[in-house]
Amino acid sequence: MVPAPQTVTKNDLLQLKLPGTIDEVIAQLEQIISYCQINNSPAGYFAALYHKVTCKVKECIDNKNFEDGIRMEKLDVAFATRYLNAYYLWLDGKETSACWKIAFDAFTDNSTLVIQHLLLGMNAHINFDLGVSTGLIMQGVLLEGIHNDFNTINGILASMIDNVEDCLTKVNPLMKLLDLKIFPYDEMLVSFSIVTARDGAWSFAEDLSNKKDVDYQNCIDDRDKRIAQLGKSIATPRGFLLKMITKLIRFFEKKNVVGIIKILGV
């Protein structure tokens, strides 16, 4: 659940040290959420959803649902750190990865729908960050050893998509009236599939495990460019009809940022 807003400034966030435990990840996400609530920033949408998912991962670790809970906490922290670091860099006006820049730049575009903000975050984080984080955690050991737990955590991430659909009916009443679960939301989801993202992230981790030095960095850079292109297709849907319907949805969508953050965090 989204915590009550606290007084958090931009400087407070930029002075934070990157987390070392899952509890520290959750605490930093809560500070980001508070900052976004105070500043009416759509950045809080993905942060609220991610906070809920991270709490679920912590619960699964505590309940020993993973083959190796200690390793999964390390993966969760490495995974979350990539998002947190990217957000802090962007907030500080510094360069970040191309796929995250597209997601963050959308915060200043008032025409961006809530679903687009969420999908842009998931696109960068799952399609790009997850493979890098998995490869990092498994350096020096057989990557296949984490495959089962990797699929388990992806099952949790898949719940983000299901939750998005439920939350959108509260954020936008037009979704129920026009059955927008099918159109145009699913047309946007054509570009982003949780199954495709999971499989792609694993393949990416496999590719990275076979690379070193310059080849390793080139592999990351190439992946970033490809995922950034996918992000562009989510941020700017093509087709006259889809654009018109998107405008219609935007007209009826709730504009209360704080209220939407609370809905997404329930």
C-alpha positions in Angstrom: 0.0 0.0 0.0 1.2 3.5 -0.8 2.4 5.3 2.3 1.2 8.6 3.5 3.2 11.5 1.8 6.2 12.7 3.7 8.2 15.8 3.1 10.7 14.6 0.6 12.7 17.0 -1.5 14.7 16.5 -4.7 17.9 17.0 -2.8 16.8 14.3 -0.3 16.5 11.8 -3.1 19.8 12.8 -4.7 21.6 12.3 -1.4 20.4 8.7 -1.0 22.9 5.9 -1.2 21.8 3.1 -3.4 20.2 0.2 -1.5 21.9 -2.9 -0.2 18.8 -4.8 1.0 15.3 -5.3 -0.2 14.0 -3.3 2.9 16.2 -0.4 1.7 14.7 -0.7 -1.8 11.2 -0.5 -0.4 12.1 2.5 1.8 13.6 4.4 -1.2 10.5 3.6 -3.3 8.4 5.1 -0.6 10.5 8.3 -0.6 10.1 8.5 -4.4 6.4 8.0 -4.1 6.1 10.8 -1.4 8.2 13.1 -3.6 5.9 12.4 -6.5 2.8 13.0 -4.5 4.0 16.3 -3.2 5.1 17.4 -6.7 2.2 15.9 -8.7 4.6 13.9 -10.7 3.5 10.9 -12.9 6.8 9.3 -12.0 4.8 8.1 -9.0 2.7 5.7 -11.1 5.4 3.2 -11.8 7.0 3.7 -8.4 3.7 2.8 -6.7 3.2 -0.3 -8.7 6.8 -1.3 -8.3 6.6 -0.8 -4.5 3.7 -3.2 -4.3 5.5 -5.8 -6.4 8.7 -5.5 -4.4 6.8 -6.0 -1.2 5.4 -9.2 -2.8 8.9 -10.4 -3.7 10.0 -9.8 -0.1 7.0 -11.8 1.1 7.9 -14.7 -1.2 11.5 -14.6 0.0 10.4 -14.7 3.6 8.0 -17.6 2.8 10.9 -19.5 1.1 9.1 -19.6 -2.3 12.4 -19.3 -4.1 15.0 -22.0 -4.4 17.6 -19.6 -3.1 16.1 -16.7 -1.1 19.5 -15.0 -0.4 20.4 -15.0 -4.0 16.9 -13.7 -5.0 17.3 -10.8 -2.6 20.6 -9.9 -4.2 18.9 -10.1 -7.6 16.0 -8.0 -6.5 18.3 -5.3 -5.1 20.5 -5.3 -8.2 17.4 -5.1 -10.4 15.8 -2.3 -8.4 19.0 -0.4 -8.2 19.1 0.0 -11.9 15.7 1.7 -11.9 16.6 3.9 -8.8 19.9 4.9 -10.2 18.4 5.8 -13.6 15.7 7.9 -11.9 18.1 9.7 -9.7 20.3 10.5 -12.7 17.4 11.8 -14.7 16.2 13.9 -11.7 19.6 15.4 -11.5 19.6 16.3 -15.2 22.3 13.7 -16.0 22.4 11.2 -18.8 20.7 7.8 -18.4 20.0 4.8 -20.7 18.0 5.6 -23.8 15.1 3.4 -22.9 14.7 5.0 -19.4 15.1 8.5 -20.9 12.0 7.9 -23.0 10.0 6.7 -20.0 11.2 9.7 -17.9 10.7 12.3 -20.6 7.1 11.3 -20.8 6.5 12.7 -17.3 6.4 16.2 -18.8 4.0 15.3 -21.6 0.5 15.9 -20.4 -1.0 13.8 -23.3 0.7 10.6 -22.0 -1.9 8.1 -20.5 -1.4 6.3 -17.2 -1.1 3.0 -19.1 1.6 4.4 -21.2 3.6 5.6 -18.2 3.4 2.1 -16.7 4.3 0.3 -19.9 7.2 2.6 -20.5 8.6 1.8 -17.1 8.0 -1.9 -17.5 9.6 -1.9 -20.9 12.8 -0.3 -19.7 13.0 -2.3 -16.4 12.1 -5.8 -17.6 13.2 -5.7 -21.2 16.5 -4.0 -20.4 17.4 -4.0 -16.6 16.4 -7.6 -15.8 18.8 -9.2 -18.1 21.7 -7.0 -17.0 20.9 -7.6 -13.3 20.6 -11.4 -13.8 23.9 -11.6 -15.6 25.6 -9.5 -13.0 24.4 -11.7 -10.1 25.4 -14.9 -11.8 28.9 -13.8 -12.9 31.3 -16.7 -12.5 28.6 -19.4 -12.1 26.3 -21.3 -14.4 23.5 -19.0 -15.4 21.0 -21.9 -15.7 21.2 -22.3 -11.9 18.9 -19.3 -11.4 16.5 -20.2 -14.2 13.7 -21.6 -12.0 13.8 -18.6 -9.6 14.0 -16.3 -12.6 10.7 -17.7 -13.9 9.2 -17.4 -10.4 10.0 -13.7 -10.1 8.7 -13.2 -13.6 5.4 -14.7 -12.5 5.3 -11.9 -9.9 6.2 -9.3 -12.4 3.4 -10.6 -14.7 0.9 -9.6 -11.9 1.8 -6.0 -12.8 -0.1 -6.4 -16.1 -3.1 -7.9 -14.4 -3.1 -5.2 -11.8 -2.8 -2.5 -14.4 -6.1 -3.7 -16.0 -7.9 -3.6 -12.7 -6.5 -0.2 -11.7 -7.3 1.3 -15.1 -11.0 0.7 -14.6 -10.8 2.9 -11.5 -8.6 5.5 -13.2 -10.7 5.7 -16.4 -14.5 4.9 -16.3 -14.5 4.9 -20.1 -12.6 1.7 -20.1 -15.6 -0.2 -18.7 -18.1 1.6 -21.0 -16.2 0.9 -24.2 -14.5 -2.4 -23.2 -11.1 -0.7 -23.7 -9.4 -3.8 -22.3 -9.4 -4.9 -25.9 -8.9 -1.6 -27.8 -6.8 0.3 -27.8 -5.0 -0.9 -24.6 -4.3 -4.3 -26.2 -2.9 -2.6 -29.3 -0.4 -0.9 -27.0 0.3 -4.2 -25.3 1.1 -5.8 -28.6 4.4 -3.9 -28.3 4.8 -5.1 -24.8 4.2 -8.7 -23.7 5.2 -9.9 -20.3 6.0 -13.4 -21.7 8.0 -12.0 -24.5 9.8 -9.6 -22.1 10.6 -12.5 -19.7 12.0 -14.7 -22.5 13.8 -11.8 -24.0 15.4 -10.8 -20.7 16.6 -14.4 -20.2 18.1 -14.5 -23.7 19.7 -11.2 -23.1 21.3 -12.5 -19.9 22.6 -15.5 -21.8 24.1 -13.3 -24.4 25.8 -11.2 -21.7 27.2 -14.2 -19.9 29.2 -15.0 -23.0 30.6 -11.5 -23.4 33.5 -9.7 -21.8 35.0 -6.2 -21.8 34.1 -4.2 -25.0 31.8 -6.9 -26.3 29.9 -6.9 -23.0 29.3 -3.2 -23.1 28.4 -3.3 -26.8 25.8 -5.9 -26.1 24.3 -3.7 -23.4 24.3 -0.6 -25.7 22.7 -2.5 -28.6 20.0 -3.9 -26.3 19.3 -0.4 -24.9 18.8 1.0 -28.5 16.4 -1.8 -29.4 14.3 -1.4 -26.2 14.3 2.4 -26.7 12.7 1.9 -30.1 10.1 -0.3 -28.5 9.5 2.5 -25.9 9.0 5.0 -28.7 6.2 2.9 -30.1 4.5 2.8 -26.7 5.0 6.6 -26.1 3.7 7.5 -29.6 1.1 5.1 -30.9 0.8 5.1 -34.7 -2.4 5.2 -36.7 -5.1 7.9 -37.0 -7.8 5.9 -35.3 -5.6 4.8 -32.4 -4.5 8.4 -31.9 -8.1 9.7 -31.9 -9.2 7.1 -29.4 -6.2 7.8 -27.2 -7.2 11.4 -27.1 -10.7 10.4 -26.1 -9.4 8.2 -23.3 -7.2 11.0 -22.1 -10.2 13.4 -21.9 -12.0 11.0 -19.5 -9.0 9.8 -17.6 -8.6 11.1 -14.0 -6.2 14.0 -13.8 -5.5 13.8 -10.0 -2.0 12.5 -9.9 -2.0 11.8 -6.1 -5.3 9.9 -6.4 -4.0 7.7 -9.3 -0.8 6.9 -7.3 -3.0 5.7 -4.4 -5.1 3.6 -6.7 -2.0 1.9 -8.3 -0.6 1.2 -4.8 -3.6 -0.5 -3.4 
